[in-house]
Each structure stands twice: as C-alpha cells, then as structure tokens.
Amino acid sequence: MRPLLILFAMFMINATAFGQEFSIIDGRAIKFYKEGEQLILERKYPEAIARFQDAINREGSFLEAYVKLSQLYITLGDLELAEQTAAKGKSRLAGKNAKPKHAADIGWVYSNIYLKKGEFQKAYDQFMEVDPLLDDSFRSHMYYKEMKAQMEFLKGQLGKEMSIGKEMLSDPLNRFKLQYFPVLTADGKQILFTKRDGTGNFDKEDIFTSFLDESGEWSLPVGISDNINSGFNEGTCSVTADGNILIYTSCDAPDSQGSCDLYVAYKVNDRWQRPQNMGKNVNSRSWDSQPSLSADGRVLFFSSNRRGGFGGNDIWYSVRMSDGSWSEAKNLGEVINTPKDEISPFMFFNNEILFFASNGHQGFGGMDIFLSRVKDGEFSEPENLGLPINDQLEQVALFITAQKDYAYFTELTSKESDNDRALLYRFNFPKEIYLGDNLTVTGGKVFNSKTGEPIDATLSLVSLTNDSTLYEFRADGKTGEFMMLYPEKSISGLYVEKKGYLPKIYNVQRDSLQNVEDMEISLTPVESGEEFVFENIFFDFDKFDLKPESLSSLRRLVKFLDENPNVNIMITGHTDNVGSSAYNQKLSLQRAESVRDYLVEHGVLSGRAMVEGKGDREPMVPNTNSKNQALNRRITIRIL
C-alpha cells in the first residue's frame, strides 16, 4: 500500500464520530484496545488486529473495538472481513450500553465499506442515515468534509450508469505477461503498447506494435524498431495520427536528465530514425513520463512531478517549433492540476478535448478519468466520465479512437492462477459523452507531376474562418503516402506545399475531399510557364475587396515567393459570364490587383507580381450552371 494511502487511512482509523468513550468498563479489554491503537501507529498491523480481537474476545459488547478492527481491515483492503466485523458490531447495538454515537460509528464504517466496494447507492443511503447522528466536532474534520463532498457528487451520478460493453482484445494480442498503455493511429490500423515480461528487476519494458489486416485481424506483435527498443526501458508512448512521430518514456538511460525522460523519434522514408532525448526544455531532473501528442504532433502533453507544479504529478505541455525544436514546458494550470496527482493525459484527435486521470478532482475513489474541453483557448472545468468508466478502483489511462467508437485501456488481474497480469481491453465509447464533430480519416499520395516520384510534401488543413492550422502532416518521402483528418463542419482549405514546387490548394467542402479515398496529388516543379489555380480567394458578389477568408491562401503565396526569390509571377483574374464582357474584364483586373496589393503590403517587390484580367474569356468549364460558374470565378498564378 502506498505511504500516502496509509497515512490517509490512519486518519480515518483515528477519526471516530465522537470522543474516546467506551461502551464497557472491563479494564483488561480496554488495555488490549489501547495496545492495538499503539500498534497501528507503529504500523504493526497483524499485531494490532490480534489485540483488537483479544479485546472483543474478552468483552463481546466492546463496540469501539469492532469499529477500530473493521476500519483497520478497510485500510488493509480486506473489505469482506471489514464488513463481517462491522456486522458483528451492529448486532450488539441493541445492548444496554449502546448509545446513538455507537450507531453513528458503525454506520460511518459501513459507508466507507460500501464506497470501497463500489456499492455507491448503499454508501449514499447509509451516509444519509448516519449524517444526522454525527457530532458537530466531527463535522469539522477534513475527512468528513471530503466524504460529504463525495456524497453530493454521488447524488448527481447515481442512476446515470452508461452501457459500454467491455471486451478483452483477442489473440495474438495479450500474449505477454504485461502489456499496457495502448495507443492507435487515426485509421485504427496500427496499435502500439508497452510490453513487459514480468515485474522483476530484469524484466525490462519495450514498445511493441501490431497491424490490422484486411480481414480485421491483428498481426503478431513485434518490437517497433531496433533503433528505439534498447537494453534500457522504453515504455508509455504516444504517436501522431499518421504514425510518423513517436514520443516515449525511457528510464535511467545514459543521456537522461532525470529518473525518467521523454524521447522523440521520427519516421523518415518508412523507417524509424534514431531517437533523441527531448532535452532540458521538456525533461527535468524529476519524473517525466506518459506523453500524449496532438494528432499532428505539434503539441505534447505529459505528466511530471517537477518543481513549479501544484503538487504531486501535474500535466505539462510543450509546443513543437517551426525549426523542429520543442518549447520550454509549461504547467497546464490550476483548472486541470490540483495538489494531488494528475497523470496520463490524452488529447483527442480533434485537439479540443483533453482526457486525464486524477485523484484530485471529485470522483468515485482513487484515480478517475476526466475530460476538459478547450473553449476559446482555455481549458474548461474537468468533467468526470461517470459510471461505469470510473468506479471505486484506479482508472489510470484511456485512449479513444478518432472514429469515437471504442476506448482502449489496460486492466490488471490478480487471480491466484494468473498473478500480476496487465491486459489490453476496449469498450464501446458511450454516445452520452459528446466528443465534438465527427472526423473523417483519409489518405493518399503526393508525387512529382513530371517524374511520378514520391514527394515528402507538407499538407496543412487550415480553417478559412480564422486562418488557424487544424492539422499539419507530412507525406512519406519513400512512398509519398499521407494521412489527413477532416472535421465534419469546418470550413477549411488543404494546402500541399514543398519548396521548389508549385503549391496545390483545395477547398475541402467544395471539392468534397472528405469523400476522396486514396487521393492522388501531383506537384509541379517551379518552371517558367507553369500555372496553378489560386484557390480560397474570396470576393463578395460584384466586389473586388478581398474577404477575410482569403488570408490563408494569401499568406502562403507570400511564403512561396519568399522561398523562391528568383521567381516572378503573373496574377490573372477570371470571372463567369454574368454581366457584359467589358464589365467582367474590368472586375477581373481589379481582383488581380487586390491580390498584388496584398503581396506588396507584405514585403513582395511590386516588380515581381504582374497583373492581368481576362474577364470571362477563358472559362475552365462551360458556364452552364451555378457550380461551373463558381469554378470559373478564380485567380490563377503563372510563373514568368
């Protein structure tokens, strides 16, 4: 039992509902009782049990001895003996020396037993029965106040238990002695977990992985890479949605900053590169572990007991900078962190909901799983996930798929025939817990339009409403393959970029990219005469003023010209066939000039950007319907 739990339990044992008055006068029995109390303080629990039993054997109506013995069994985790002892004491309440305070003490014990057993309705009912009997002096104790708060919490939770349908993952998974902390890629086709063969000093941790085949079966788990697994412990990991960035925990490695550090590895050309310690900006001399990467790997959350927190283990975060380095870690703040422990963060794939385990926020007992929603850049007050996801036992980690269908977790078993096993489970994630808009996971390839060779391009999904990057992924340089997540209701643009190539720009909603599987994106090398459609440039009807939603594309055009300082461009405006040709000619030129003016205002020399208007003379498609007319209203960029 952990020292903190023992100390807390000692307070519980000594916190009876009333002062020290005995229901008997037998001096020898009282002597046994007091010796038992002293033995508890010395943590000699078997001897204390014997003394309390001696007191009861000496005087069967010794109610205080039943209470103390039952509380000691609670502390030691033997709830059956605790309840049996409490029942014997309760049977003596009809005796002539029993007083209301003894009924209060026994009732208080039962409340604790029911809480520890997870019989929450019984615990609540018992507490409501005993609460009026408690003395005012007892109500001032911290333990009473915490119990009262827990009962208020239970009042709002009882009767709301959800159905989740828990199941153990099938063979060939769960074939090791211990496997824990599972994580999956966004498409659900790869699972990673920590594997350990036993609990001995020489049973080290490694990261193992398995892949889902076309028939829905998992492959035989194997070590993730010889570049990552070593003679030291490699455990609790997190991977980006596309599986190309891995952060994991390693303890006592030669280059560690402290007891356990975080390491990062990148997959390049379908091969894991040698990992690196994340350095002093992320790691400390203390325990740093349990990482969670945002879906695209731009933000890292982790747990640490370093200085500067709110107490115990706290959740911290670090941001990946444009040059690939990581910012100095910061504490996530007092909304999330408490004076107790917050561990096992998991940022959901939409980057809007953080899950974590805590024993500092109000829960059912021990560690519970909570979520906090990001609203206007701030974390909201944590919400307990409720029954039966949380219960009286320790819930320490949860991973929810991008499809929101399953939650993966680890369950410990302690059967006599199967001691100390940790197995991988999942359950149906309840629809009662809102996880935001649906996400579509798709993929494809990026290749050179001239040679067909794969390109390690950067793909950015950008909200056109506020120019914020929702996700940023990189295509694999060996295969050209990439993965992208599309939020259901986001108005967004997809930008595919690689230095030395013309960018490819899409409007996600208009082009229905969520419905495109195995998308093929060709990038054209920068050469004179090459042209691309400058998507996501918006004007009001019959206007040439740029709308705010155009900012994302305009900024990327500035970036393109900065990266290619010898390139000059022609900006061409086009319209549909509504209105006279002369009017359309003028409007198209004015719109092209608006784009050029933005470039000049942001540092591009005016001589590098020419403009022209072609009105309705060069339609992309026939102007036969409103959809085609929208396609013809465009800006194009040609390399001069």
Buried (B, 14 or more C-beta within 10 A) or exposed (E): EEEEEEEBBBEBBBBBBBEEEBBBEBEEBBBBBEBBBEBBEEEBBEBBBBBBBBBBEBBBBBBBBBBBBBBBBBBBEBBEBBBEBBBBBBEBBEEEEBEBBBBBBBBBBBBBBBBBBBBBEBBBBBBEBBBEBBBEEBEEBEBBEEBBEBBEBBEEBBEEBBEBEEEEBEEEBBEBBBBBBBBBBBBBBBBBBBBBEEEEEEEBBBBBBBBBEEEEEBBEBEEBBEEBBEEBBBBBBBBBBBBBBBBBBBBEBEEBBBBBBBBBBBBBEEEBBEBEBBBEEBBBEBBBBBBBBBBBBBBBBBBBBBEEBBEBBBBBBBBBEEEEEBBEBEBBEEEBBBEBBBBBBBBBBBBBBBBBBBBBBBBBBBBBBBBBBBEEEEBBEBBBBBBBBBBBBEBBBBBBBBBBEBBBBBBEEEEEEEEEBBBBBBBBBBEEBEBBEBBBBBBBBBBBBEEEEBBBBBBBBBBBEEBEBBBBBBBBBEBBBBBBBBBEEBBBBBBBBBEEBBBBBBBBBEBEBBEBEEBEBBBBBBEEEBBBBBBBBBBEEEEBEBEEBBBBBBBBBBBBBEEBEEBBBBBBBBBBBBBEEEBBBBBBBBBBBBBBBBBBEBEBEEEBBBBBBBBBEEBEEEBEEEEBBEBBBBBBBBBE
